[in-house]
Amino acid sequence: MPGHQGFDHVIVGAGLSGLLLARRLLVAADAGRLPGDQRIALVGPAPDPVQRVTFAHWARRPTMLDDWSVGTWSDLLVVGHDGRARLVDLDGYRYTALSWDRARAALRERLLADPRVTAVAERVDAVGADADVAWAAVGGEHIRGQWGYDSRPPHVDPIAGDPPAVLHQSFRGVWVRTGAAAVDPSAATLLDFSADDGPDLGFAYVLPVDDRRAMVMAVRMGPSTDLPDPIPAVPRVVGAGGWSIEAEERGVTALPARPAARRARPRVLRIGARGGRVRPSTGYAVTRILGDTAAIVGSLARHGHPFAIPPDPRRDRALDAIWLAALARERADLEPAFLAMFRDVPVDRVLRFLDGGASARDVASVVAALPPGPFLGAALRLARERSHR
Ligand SMILES: Cc1cc2nc3c(=O)[nH]c(=O)nc-3n(C[C@H](O)[C@H](O)[C@H](O)COP(=O)(O)OP(=O)(O)OC[C@H]3O[C@@H](n4cnc5c(N)ncnc54)[C@H](O)[C@@H]3O)c2cc1C
């Protein structure tokens, strides 16, 4: 593969984390924080141009994804199994839905127009490093660079137990349109437990972008990869009138029991889901990936390498492990935990807790609000399994 050597950065996977990292590297170079001639190889298949993808996240400040916002809210609804809704004021945060398919196309176009970026639209067979060079193997050739970043989907360890479980978060959503104004766009719904009674933890979220259009997404967390059905959650959003489906979104992510180490090889950093940036207990990743790419660029600017990034607090990892162990066994009991969080804890604490990186006080107030039953059982089981290892 002549010409594919001597990059500064070899980014494997051109999804959310890969594209955001490439963009941030160039912005930092243009601003003089990194040398201006950053040469980047972006290696991975081009996305399906038709598949619609909408991500939601919360933020207090503007982010580099705001240009592709399709809706933003300062209040959220949380709806219990009994249909009772609680309105939560986000206290300075904004919850934003972004069109990732449009953002992805625009980011790719910008990156590919930059002479510092070489796109290789191929799958990578392996990622590795020699003493002073990282590489991505494509069809028997190596693309080499000073630093490698790996965002291929992660390998997933099962949760210990009998039988061991691999847990997934499965999504299926519909964009619905009503003929007359029937949708209330003033608040998005973060969690609606009223329309799901499967054996797994299931809920819907709703992104009402105007008075006739909303995305209704059903989510299921558990061992199954079967896609949930969003249709039962639609009537609460559109009322009794007619509606039609404009588009559908779907996907499955695995929730790793133990995230892999961030540093894969001396010169390779795992990023995105592979680097543990999808919070296993919530499935949220956008805020974490935005923060992570900023930290990587900061590390390069200050230390000349990408590894001086904040580690995940041990307490977050412990809480994720307990949550996943409870999800593997006591899924039905977890709905009250989500509801209690939004009822009893200040919302800024809950949002920091859900994203990861919350302070000890944030965590303490969330833990104090959780019903102890399923979590104590899961914590005891984990402790027992560890002592048997
Ligand atoms: C349906 C769905 C809805 C979600 N909604 C939200 C949400 O609302 N809010 C939120 O915060 N998070 C959400 N997430 C979670 C998270 O934001 C996404 O999973 C996010 O895409 C993770 O980014 P990533 O870069 O790790 O992975 P991806 O964006 O999936 O990128 C990985 C890339 O690697 C490429 N690749 C795979 N194999 C290879 C290979 N062998 N060689 C080279 N490249 C390869 C893929 O083609 C892909 O482009 C959602 C996830 C799904 C699936």
The ligand as an SDF file (V2000), in Angstrom:
LIG
                    3D

 53 58  0  0  0  0  0  0  0  0999 V2000
  -29.2870    2.5280   17.9140 C   0  0  0  0  0  0  0  0  0  0  0  0
  -28.3610    3.1800   18.8930 C   0  0  0  0  0  0  0  0  0  0  0  0
  -28.7750    4.3320   19.5420 C   0  0  0  0  0  0  0  0  0  0  0  0
  -27.9150    4.9570   20.4500 C   0  0  0  0  0  0  0  0  0  0  0  0
  -28.3540    6.1010   21.0430 N   0  0  0  0  0  0  0  0  0  0  0  0
  -27.5090    6.7730   21.8520 C   0  0  0  0  0  0  0  0  0  0  0  0
  -27.9220    8.0230   22.4140 C   0  0  0  0  0  0  0  0  0  0  0  0
  -29.0480    8.4780   22.1920 O   0  0  0  0  0  0  0  0  0  0  0  0
  -27.0440    8.6880   23.2040 N   0  0  0  0  0  0  0  0  0  0  0  0
  -25.7920    8.2130   23.4660 C   0  0  0  0  0  0  0  0  0  0  0  0
  -25.0120    8.8680   24.1770 O   0  0  0  0  0  0  0  0  0  0  0  0
  -25.3690    7.0370   22.9260 N   0  0  0  0  0  0  0  0  0  0  0  0
  -26.2100    6.3170   22.1390 C   0  0  0  0  0  0  0  0  0  0  0  0
  -25.7820    5.1220   21.5860 N   0  0  0  0  0  0  0  0  0  0  0  0
  -24.4640    4.5590   21.9780 C   0  0  0  0  0  0  0  0  0  0  0  0
  -23.2220    5.1730   21.2920 C   0  0  0  0  0  0  0  0  0  0  0  0
  -23.2790    6.5720   21.2300 O   0  0  0  0  0  0  0  0  0  0  0  0
  -22.9080    4.5770   19.9750 C   0  0  0  0  0  0  0  0  0  0  0  0
  -22.7970    3.1800   20.0640 O   0  0  0  0  0  0  0  0  0  0  0  0
  -21.5880    5.1590   19.3520 C   0  0  0  0  0  0  0  0  0  0  0  0
  -21.7370    4.9690   17.9870 O   0  0  0  0  0  0  0  0  0  0  0  0
  -20.2570    4.5660   19.8300 C   0  0  0  0  0  0  0  0  0  0  0  0
  -19.2020    5.1500   19.0710 O   0  0  0  0  0  0  0  0  0  0  0  0
  -17.9760    4.2890   18.5220 P   0  0  0  0  0  0  0  0  0  0  0  0
  -17.1040    5.1860   17.7770 O   0  0  0  0  0  0  0  0  0  0  0  0
  -17.4120    3.4820   19.6180 O   0  0  0  0  0  0  0  0  0  0  0  0
  -18.6570    3.2110   17.5730 O   0  0  0  0  0  0  0  0  0  0  0  0
  -19.2620    3.3980   16.1270 P   0  0  0  0  0  0  0  0  0  0  0  0
  -19.8620    4.7380   15.9640 O   0  0  0  0  0  0  0  0  0  0  0  0
  -20.1360    2.2040   15.9130 O   0  0  0  0  0  0  0  0  0  0  0  0
  -17.9860    3.3110   15.1930 O   0  0  0  0  0  0  0  0  0  0  0  0
  -17.2450    2.1190   15.0380 C   0  0  0  0  0  0  0  0  0  0  0  0
  -16.7650    2.1100   13.6080 C   0  0  0  0  0  0  0  0  0  0  0  0
  -15.8740    1.0040   13.4440 O   0  0  0  0  0  0  0  0  0  0  0  0
  -16.0910    0.5040   12.1400 C   0  0  0  0  0  0  0  0  0  0  0  0
  -15.5370   -0.8550   12.0720 N   0  0  0  0  0  0  0  0  0  0  0  0
  -16.0840   -2.0140   12.5000 C   0  0  0  0  0  0  0  0  0  0  0  0
  -15.2370   -3.0310   12.2490 N   0  0  0  0  0  0  0  0  0  0  0  0
  -14.1390   -2.4900   11.6660 C   0  0  0  0  0  0  0  0  0  0  0  0
  -12.9120   -3.0270   11.1680 C   0  0  0  0  0  0  0  0  0  0  0  0
  -12.6490   -4.3390   11.2290 N   0  0  0  0  0  0  0  0  0  0  0  0
  -12.0220   -2.1770   10.6250 N   0  0  0  0  0  0  0  0  0  0  0  0
  -12.2620   -0.8420   10.5640 C   0  0  0  0  0  0  0  0  0  0  0  0
  -13.4100   -0.2860   11.0100 N   0  0  0  0  0  0  0  0  0  0  0  0
  -14.3270   -1.1090   11.5490 C   0  0  0  0  0  0  0  0  0  0  0  0
  -17.5960    0.5890   11.9310 C   0  0  0  0  0  0  0  0  0  0  0  0
  -17.8980    0.5530   10.5410 O   0  0  0  0  0  0  0  0  0  0  0  0
  -17.8790    1.9390   12.5740 C   0  0  0  0  0  0  0  0  0  0  0  0
  -17.8210    2.9910   11.6420 O   0  0  0  0  0  0  0  0  0  0  0  0
  -26.6290    4.4440   20.7150 C   0  0  0  0  0  0  0  0  0  0  0  0
  -26.2150    3.2680   20.0430 C   0  0  0  0  0  0  0  0  0  0  0  0
  -27.0660    2.6390   19.1660 C   0  0  0  0  0  0  0  0  0  0  0  0
  -26.5990    1.3810   18.4870 C   0  0  0  0  0  0  0  0  0  0  0  0
  1  2  1  0
  2  3  1  0
  2 52  2  0
  3  4  2  0
  4  5  1  0
  4 50  1  0
  5  6  2  0
  6  7  1  0
  6 13  1  0
  7  8  2  0
  7  9  1  0
  9 10  1  0
 10 11  2  0
 10 12  1  0
 12 13  2  0
 13 14  1  0
 14 15  1  0
 14 50  1  0
 15 16  1  0
 16 17  1  0
 16 18  1  0
 18 19  1  0
 18 20  1  0
 20 21  1  0
 20 22  1  0
 22 23  1  0
 23 24  1  0
 24 25  2  0
 24 26  1  0
 24 27  1  0
 27 28  1  0
 28 29  2  0
 28 30  1  0
 28 31  1  0
 31 32  1  0
 32 33  1  0
 33 34  1  0
 33 48  1  0
 34 35  1  0
 35 36  1  0
 35 46  1  0
 36 37  1  0
 36 45  1  0
 37 38  2  0
 38 39  1  0
 39 40  1  0
 39 45  2  0
 40 41  1  0
 40 42  2  0
 42 43  1  0
 43 44  2  0
 44 45  1  0
 46 47  1  0
 46 48  1  0
 48 49  1  0
 50 51  2  0
 51 52  1  0
 52 53  1  0
M  END
$$$$
